[in-house]
């Protein structure tokens, strides 16, 4: 199996972070405080670990949002 070089791994990591930041912008949360965003994400992670219905509900909302702009 081929291993990624350090440079390739860093590029992939950077691309992933940029894409995740884009989700914050897409959700209309660009100007919210970082502490609020982190708190919200931690809360969601906790809820998703125990509530499959919530996971499905949020996935549906996200899929609809992506569908609204052709992504």
Biopython code that builds the backbone (N, CA, C, O; Angstrom):
import numpy as np
from Bio.PDB.StructureBuilder import StructureBuilder

atoms = [
    (1, "UNK", "N", (0.851, -1.173, 0.000)),
    (1, "UNK", "CA", (0.000, 0.000, 0.000)),
    (1, "UNK", "C", (0.897, 1.236, 0.000)),
    (1, "UNK", "O", (1.900, 1.284, 0.711)),
    (2, "UNK", "N", (0.531, 2.229, -0.797)),
    (2, "UNK", "CA", (1.302, 3.468, -0.874)),
    (2, "UNK", "C", (0.973, 4.377, 0.290)),
    (2, "UNK", "O", (-0.179, 4.475, 0.714)),
    (3, "UNK", "N", (1.988, 5.037, 0.797)),
    (3, "UNK", "CA", (1.776, 5.995, 1.882)),
    (3, "UNK", "C", (1.867, 7.395, 1.321)),
    (3, "UNK", "O", (2.657, 7.663, 0.416)),
    (4, "UNK", "N", (1.056, 8.285, 1.860)),
    (4, "UNK", "CA", (1.109, 9.679, 1.438)),
    (4, "UNK", "C", (2.392, 10.303, 1.956)),
    (4, "UNK", "O", (2.830, 10.033, 3.074)),
    (5, "UNK", "N", (2.980, 11.138, 1.124)),
    (5, "UNK", "CA", (4.132, 11.891, 1.609)),
    (5, "UNK", "C", (3.642, 12.945, 2.586)),
    (5, "UNK", "O", (2.453, 13.257, 2.641)),
    (6, "UNK", "N", (4.567, 13.482, 3.346)),
    (6, "UNK", "CA", (4.202, 14.520, 4.311)),
    (6, "UNK", "C", (3.559, 15.704, 3.609)),
    (6, "UNK", "O", (2.578, 16.260, 4.104)),
    (7, "UNK", "N", (4.095, 16.092, 2.471)),
    (7, "UNK", "CA", (3.544, 17.219, 1.717)),
    (7, "UNK", "C", (2.130, 16.921, 1.252)),
    (7, "UNK", "O", (1.246, 17.769, 1.374)),
    (8, "UNK", "N", (1.905, 15.726, 0.721)),
    (8, "UNK", "CA", (0.561, 15.352, 0.261)),
    (8, "UNK", "C", (-0.423, 15.329, 1.427)),
    (8, "UNK", "O", (-1.560, 15.782, 1.298)),
    (9, "UNK", "N", (0.018, 14.803, 2.554)),
    (9, "UNK", "CA", (-0.853, 14.745, 3.730)),
    (9, "UNK", "C", (-1.203, 16.144, 4.219)),
    (9, "UNK", "O", (-2.345, 16.399, 4.600)),
    (10, "UNK", "N", (-0.226, 17.057, 4.212)),
    (10, "UNK", "CA", (-0.502, 18.431, 4.641)),
    (10, "UNK", "C", (-1.463, 19.116, 3.684)),
    (10, "UNK", "O", (-2.351, 19.850, 4.116)),
    (11, "UNK", "N", (-1.295, 18.884, 2.385)),
    (11, "UNK", "CA", (-2.203, 19.495, 1.404)),
    (11, "UNK", "C", (-3.625, 18.989, 1.602)),
    (11, "UNK", "O", (-4.577, 19.766, 1.551)),
    (12, "UNK", "N", (-3.769, 17.684, 1.829)),
    (12, "UNK", "CA", (-5.098, 17.119, 2.059)),
    (12, "UNK", "C", (-5.706, 17.696, 3.330)),
    (12, "UNK", "O", (-6.887, 18.042, 3.350)),
    (13, "UNK", "N", (-4.914, 17.801, 4.386)),
    (13, "UNK", "CA", (-5.398, 18.364, 5.638)),
    (13, "UNK", "C", (-5.861, 19.806, 5.446)),
    (13, "UNK", "O", (-6.912, 20.199, 5.952)),
    (14, "UNK", "N", (-5.076, 20.584, 4.719)),
    (14, "UNK", "CA", (-5.441, 21.983, 4.454)),
    (14, "UNK", "C", (-6.730, 22.062, 3.646)),
    (14, "UNK", "O", (-7.603, 22.876, 3.948)),
    (15, "UNK", "N", (-6.856, 21.227, 2.629)),
    (15, "UNK", "CA", (-8.066, 21.219, 1.791)),
    (15, "UNK", "C", (-9.288, 20.861, 2.636)),
    (15, "UNK", "O", (-10.343, 21.481, 2.502)),
    (16, "UNK", "N", (-9.140, 19.858, 3.507)),
    (16, "UNK", "CA", (-10.256, 19.470, 4.377)),
    (16, "UNK", "C", (-10.683, 20.635, 5.272)),
    (16, "UNK", "O", (-11.876, 20.887, 5.438)),
    (17, "UNK", "N", (-9.714, 21.340, 5.844)),
    (17, "UNK", "CA", (-10.031, 22.459, 6.734)),
    (17, "UNK", "C", (-10.713, 23.598, 5.990)),
    (17, "UNK", "O", (-11.642, 24.213, 6.513)),
    (18, "UNK", "N", (-10.260, 23.881, 4.778)),
    (18, "UNK", "CA", (-10.886, 24.932, 3.972)),
    (18, "UNK", "C", (-12.336, 24.547, 3.659)),
    (18, "UNK", "O", (-13.237, 25.381, 3.749)),
    (19, "UNK", "N", (-12.554, 23.290, 3.293)),
    (19, "UNK", "CA", (-13.915, 22.840, 3.003)),
    (19, "UNK", "C", (-14.814, 22.945, 4.241)),
    (19, "UNK", "O", (-15.969, 23.359, 4.144)),
    (20, "UNK", "N", (-14.278, 22.569, 5.392)),
    (20, "UNK", "CA", (-15.071, 22.669, 6.619)),
    (20, "UNK", "C", (-15.383, 24.124, 6.957)),
    (20, "UNK", "O", (-16.486, 24.434, 7.409)),
    (21, "UNK", "N", (-14.433, 25.005, 6.743)),
    (21, "UNK", "CA", (-14.684, 26.435, 6.946)),
    (21, "UNK", "C", (-15.760, 26.940, 6.001)),
    (21, "UNK", "O", (-16.571, 27.791, 6.366)),
    (22, "UNK", "N", (-15.763, 26.413, 4.791)),
    (22, "UNK", "CA", (-16.785, 26.785, 3.820)),
    (22, "UNK", "C", (-18.185, 26.404, 4.290)),
    (22, "UNK", "O", (-19.159, 27.084, 3.969)),
    (23, "UNK", "N", (-18.280, 25.326, 5.043)),
    (23, "UNK", "CA", (-19.584, 24.930, 5.578)),
    (23, "UNK", "C", (-20.095, 25.945, 6.593)),
    (23, "UNK", "O", (-21.294, 26.212, 6.660)),
    (24, "UNK", "N", (-19.194, 26.505, 7.373)),
    (24, "UNK", "CA", (-19.579, 27.547, 8.337)),
    (24, "UNK", "C", (-20.147, 28.753, 7.584)),
    (24, "UNK", "O", (-21.172, 29.315, 7.970)),
    (25, "UNK", "N", (-19.470, 29.134, 6.516)),
    (25, "UNK", "CA", (-19.932, 30.266, 5.705)),
    (25, "UNK", "C", (-21.278, 29.936, 5.069)),
    (25, "UNK", "O", (-22.197, 30.755, 5.092)),
    (26, "UNK", "N", (-21.394, 28.737, 4.501)),
    (26, "UNK", "CA", (-22.625, 28.324, 3.821)),
    (26, "UNK", "C", (-23.812, 28.320, 4.782)),
    (26, "UNK", "O", (-24.941, 28.609, 4.386)),
    (27, "UNK", "N", (-23.548, 27.991, 6.040)),
    (27, "UNK", "CA", (-24.621, 27.957, 7.041)),
    (27, "UNK", "C", (-24.990, 29.344, 7.544)),
    (27, "UNK", "O", (-25.906, 29.485, 8.355)),
    (28, "UNK", "N", (-24.283, 30.380, 7.067)),
    (28, "UNK", "CA", (-24.588, 31.743, 7.485)),
    (28, "UNK", "C", (-24.024, 32.101, 8.848)),
    (28, "UNK", "O", (-24.542, 32.987, 9.527)),
    (29, "UNK", "N", (-22.960, 31.409, 9.249)),
    (29, "UNK", "CA", (-22.398, 31.607, 10.586)),
    (29, "UNK", "C", (-21.023, 32.267, 10.564)),
    (29, "UNK", "O", (-20.305, 32.231, 11.564)),
    (30, "UNK", "N", (-20.651, 32.863, 9.450)),
    (30, "UNK", "CA", (-19.321, 33.442, 9.282)),
    (30, "UNK", "C", (-18.942, 34.410, 10.396)),
    (30, "UNK", "O", (-17.784, 34.437, 10.815)),
    (31, "UNK", "N", (-19.877, 35.196, 10.878)),
    (31, "UNK", "CA", (-19.551, 36.265, 11.816)),
    (31, "UNK", "C", (-19.846, 35.918, 13.279)),
    (31, "UNK", "O", (-19.768, 36.780, 14.154)),
    (32, "UNK", "N", (-20.178, 34.676, 13.530)),
    (32, "UNK", "CA", (-20.402, 34.246, 14.914)),
    (32, "UNK", "C", (-19.056, 34.062, 15.615)),
    (32, "UNK", "O", (-18.033, 33.820, 14.974)),
    (33, "UNK", "N", (-19.080, 34.180, 16.927)),
    (33, "UNK", "CA", (-17.861, 33.987, 17.708)),
    (33, "UNK", "C", (-17.413, 32.532, 17.616)),
    (33, "UNK", "O", (-18.234, 31.615, 17.569)),
    (34, "UNK", "N", (-16.112, 32.341, 17.591)),
    (34, "UNK", "CA", (-15.563, 30.994, 17.488)),
    (34, "UNK", "C", (-15.976, 30.116, 18.662)),
    (34, "UNK", "O", (-16.224, 28.923, 18.491)),
    (35, "UNK", "N", (-16.050, 30.705, 19.850)),
    (35, "UNK", "CA", (-16.457, 29.921, 21.022)),
    (35, "UNK", "C", (-17.879, 29.402, 20.851)),
    (35, "UNK", "O", (-18.173, 28.267, 21.226)),
    (36, "UNK", "N", (-18.752, 30.210, 20.297)),
    (36, "UNK", "CA", (-20.129, 29.777, 20.059)),
    (36, "UNK", "C", (-20.149, 28.634, 19.054)),
    (36, "UNK", "O", (-20.835, 27.634, 19.266)),
    (37, "UNK", "N", (-19.406, 28.772, 17.965)),
    (37, "UNK", "CA", (-19.371, 27.729, 16.942)),
    (37, "UNK", "C", (-18.831, 26.426, 17.513)),
    (37, "UNK", "O", (-19.391, 25.357, 17.270)),
    (38, "UNK", "N", (-17.750, 26.513, 18.265)),
    (38, "UNK", "CA", (-17.180, 25.301, 18.853)),
    (38, "UNK", "C", (-18.152, 24.672, 19.840)),
    (38, "UNK", "O", (-18.318, 23.452, 19.858)),
    (39, "UNK", "N", (-18.789, 25.486, 20.654)),
    (39, "UNK", "CA", (-19.778, 24.966, 21.597)),
    (39, "UNK", "C", (-20.920, 24.266, 20.887)),
    (39, "UNK", "O", (-21.362, 23.198, 21.311)),
    (40, "UNK", "N", (-21.396, 24.864, 19.810)),
    (40, "UNK", "CA", (-22.492, 24.260, 19.049)),
    (40, "UNK", "C", (-22.061, 22.926, 18.439)),
    (40, "UNK", "O", (-22.822, 21.958, 18.461)),
    (41, "UNK", "N", (-20.863, 22.872, 17.903)),
    (41, "UNK", "CA", (-20.368, 21.637, 17.301)),
    (41, "UNK", "C", (-20.169, 20.542, 18.344)),
    (41, "UNK", "O", (-20.477, 19.377, 18.091)),
    (42, "UNK", "N", (-19.663, 20.907, 19.498)),
    (42, "UNK", "CA", (-19.496, 19.920, 20.567)),
    (42, "UNK", "C", (-20.858, 19.394, 21.020)),
    (42, "UNK", "O", (-21.019, 18.196, 21.252)),
    (43, "UNK", "N", (-21.833, 20.290, 21.145)),
    (43, "UNK", "CA", (-23.180, 19.883, 21.528)),
    (43, "UNK", "C", (-23.772, 18.926, 20.498)),
    (43, "UNK", "O", (-24.370, 17.912, 20.857)),
    (44, "UNK", "N", (-23.605, 19.251, 19.224)),
    (44, "UNK", "CA", (-24.129, 18.382, 18.162)),
    (44, "UNK", "C", (-23.464, 17.013, 18.234)),
    (44, "UNK", "O", (-24.142, 15.990, 18.132)),
    (45, "UNK", "N", (-22.143, 16.984, 18.409)),
    (45, "UNK", "CA", (-21.441, 15.702, 18.484)),
    (45, "UNK", "C", (-22.018, 14.853, 19.608)),
    (45, "UNK", "O", (-22.255, 13.659, 19.423)),
    (46, "UNK", "N", (-22.244, 15.450, 20.761)),
    (46, "UNK", "CA", (-22.802, 14.709, 21.900)),
    (46, "UNK", "C", (-24.192, 14.165, 21.584)),
    (46, "UNK", "O", (-24.505, 13.015, 21.892)),
    (47, "UNK", "N", (-25.021, 15.006, 20.967)),
    (47, "UNK", "CA", (-26.386, 14.566, 20.643)),
    (47, "UNK", "C", (-26.381, 13.472, 19.588)),
    (47, "UNK", "O", (-27.183, 12.540, 19.658)),
    (48, "UNK", "N", (-25.488, 13.574, 18.613)),
    (48, "UNK", "CA", (-25.442, 12.572, 17.554)),
    (48, "UNK", "C", (-24.996, 11.212, 18.074)),
    (48, "UNK", "O", (-25.379, 10.178, 17.527)),
    (49, "UNK", "N", (-24.195, 11.213, 19.120)),
    (49, "UNK", "CA", (-23.736, 9.951, 19.696)),
    (49, "UNK", "C", (-24.859, 9.172, 20.351)),
    (49, "UNK", "O", (-24.732, 7.966, 20.562)),
    (50, "UNK", "N", (-25.959, 9.841, 20.678)),
    (50, "UNK", "CA", (-27.032, 9.171, 21.412)),
    (50, "UNK", "C", (-28.389, 9.215, 20.708)),
    (50, "UNK", "O", (-29.349, 8.617, 21.193)),
    (51, "UNK", "N", (-28.484, 9.905, 19.584)),
    (51, "UNK", "CA", (-29.806, 10.113, 18.980)),
    (51, "UNK", "C", (-29.734, 9.983, 17.456)),
    (51, "UNK", "O", (-29.409, 10.943, 16.757)),
    (52, "UNK", "N", (-30.037, 8.799, 16.955)),
    (52, "UNK", "CA", (-29.998, 8.543, 15.516)),
    (52, "UNK", "C", (-31.064, 9.357, 14.775)),
    (52, "UNK", "O", (-30.860, 9.732, 13.621)),
    (53, "UNK", "N", (-32.186, 9.631, 15.421)),
    (53, "UNK", "CA", (-33.233, 10.447, 14.797)),
    (53, "UNK", "C", (-32.712, 11.855, 14.524)),
    (53, "UNK", "O", (-32.982, 12.429, 13.469)),
    (54, "UNK", "N", (-31.972, 12.403, 15.470)),
    (54, "UNK", "CA", (-31.393, 13.743, 15.293)),
    (54, "UNK", "C", (-30.388, 13.735, 14.149)),
    (54, "UNK", "O", (-30.338, 14.682, 13.363)),
    (55, "UNK", "N", (-29.593, 12.684, 14.047)),
    (55, "UNK", "CA", (-28.631, 12.549, 12.941)),
    (55, "UNK", "C", (-29.365, 12.581, 11.597)),
    (55, "UNK", "O", (-28.949, 13.280, 10.673)),
    (56, "UNK", "N", (-30.437, 11.836, 11.499)),
    (56, "UNK", "CA", (-31.205, 11.788, 10.245)),
    (56, "UNK", "C", (-31.837, 13.142, 9.947)),
    (56, "UNK", "O", (-31.838, 13.584, 8.799)),
    (57, "UNK", "N", (-32.370, 13.799, 10.961)),
    (57, "UNK", "CA", (-33.007, 15.106, 10.779)),
    (57, "UNK", "C", (-32.001, 16.133, 10.271)),
    (57, "UNK", "O", (-32.281, 16.864, 9.321)),
    (58, "UNK", "N", (-30.842, 16.187, 10.896)),
    (58, "UNK", "CA", (-29.823, 17.156, 10.494)),
    (58, "UNK", "C", (-29.243, 16.833, 9.119)),
    (58, "UNK", "O", (-28.940, 17.739, 8.343)),
    (59, "UNK", "N", (-29.089, 15.553, 8.820)),
    (59, "UNK", "CA", (-28.612, 15.151, 7.497)),
    (59, "UNK", "C", (-29.584, 15.609, 6.420)),
    (59, "UNK", "O", (-29.165, 16.084, 5.365)),
    (60, "UNK", "N", (-30.859, 15.471, 6.676)),
    (60, "UNK", "CA", (-31.877, 15.903, 5.725)),
    (60, "UNK", "C", (-31.803, 17.412, 5.480)),
    (60, "UNK", "O", (-31.903, 17.866, 4.339)),
    (61, "UNK", "N", (-31.630, 18.175, 6.539)),
    (61, "UNK", "CA", (-31.505, 19.631, 6.406)),
    (61, "UNK", "C", (-30.276, 19.977, 5.567)),
    (61, "UNK", "O", (-30.345, 20.831, 4.683)),
    (62, "UNK", "N", (-29.161, 19.317, 5.842)),
    (62, "UNK", "CA", (-27.935, 19.577, 5.089)),
    (62, "UNK", "C", (-28.048, 19.199, 3.629)),
    (62, "UNK", "O", (-27.597, 19.941, 2.756)),
    (63, "UNK", "N", (-28.646, 18.051, 3.353)),
    (63, "UNK", "CA", (-28.835, 17.630, 1.963)),
    (63, "UNK", "C", (-29.699, 18.622, 1.209)),
    (63, "UNK", "O", (-29.431, 18.927, 0.047)),
    (64, "UNK", "N", (-30.736, 19.128, 1.862)),
    (64, "UNK", "CA", (-31.603, 20.131, 1.227)),
    (64, "UNK", "C", (-30.813, 21.408, 0.934)),
    (64, "UNK", "O", (-30.962, 22.001, -0.134)),
    (65, "UNK", "N", (-29.984, 21.825, 1.869)),
    (65, "UNK", "CA", (-29.188, 23.046, 1.673)),
    (65, "UNK", "C", (-28.211, 22.878, 0.516)),
    (65, "UNK", "O", (-28.044, 23.803, -0.279)),
    (66, "UNK", "N", (-27.571, 21.737, 0.404)),
    (66, "UNK", "CA", (-26.670, 21.497, -0.722)),
    (66, "UNK", "C", (-27.455, 21.449, -2.024)),
    (66, "UNK", "O", (-26.986, 21.942, -3.050)),
    (67, "UNK", "N", (-28.630, 20.867, -1.993)),
    (67, "UNK", "CA", (-29.443, 20.767, -3.189)),
    (67, "UNK", "C", (-29.931, 22.106, -3.696)),
    (67, "UNK", "O", (-30.168, 22.271, -4.893)),
    (68, "UNK", "N", (-30.083, 23.067, -2.794)),
    (68, "UNK", "CA", (-30.598, 24.379, -3.182)),
    (68, "UNK", "C", (-29.622, 25.189, -4.025)),
    (68, "UNK", "O", (-30.028, 26.129, -4.709)),
    (69, "UNK", "N", (-28.345, 24.837, -3.985)),
    (69, "UNK", "CA", (-27.389, 25.593, -4.820)),
    (69, "UNK", "C", (-26.658, 24.707, -5.815)),
    (69, "UNK", "O", (-25.637, 25.103, -6.377)),
    (70, "UNK", "N", (-27.185, 23.499, -6.033)),
    (70, "UNK", "CA", (-26.638, 22.639, -7.070)),
    (70, "UNK", "C", (-25.425, 21.831, -6.672)),
    (70, "UNK", "O", (-24.829, 21.175, -7.526)),
    (71, "UNK", "N", (-25.034, 21.852, -5.406)),
    (71, "UNK", "CA", (-23.874, 21.044, -4.994)),
    (71, "UNK", "C", (-24.281, 19.620, -4.727)),
    (71, "UNK", "O", (-23.441, 18.795, -4.371)),
]
sb = StructureBuilder()
sb.init_structure("model")
sb.init_model(0)
sb.init_chain("A")
sb.init_seg("    ")
for serial, (resi, resn, name, xyz) in enumerate(atoms, 1):
    if name == "N":
        sb.init_residue(resn, " ", resi, " ")
    sb.init_atom(name, np.array(xyz, "f"), 0.0, 1.0, " ", f" {name:<3s}", serial, name[0])
structure = sb.get_structure()
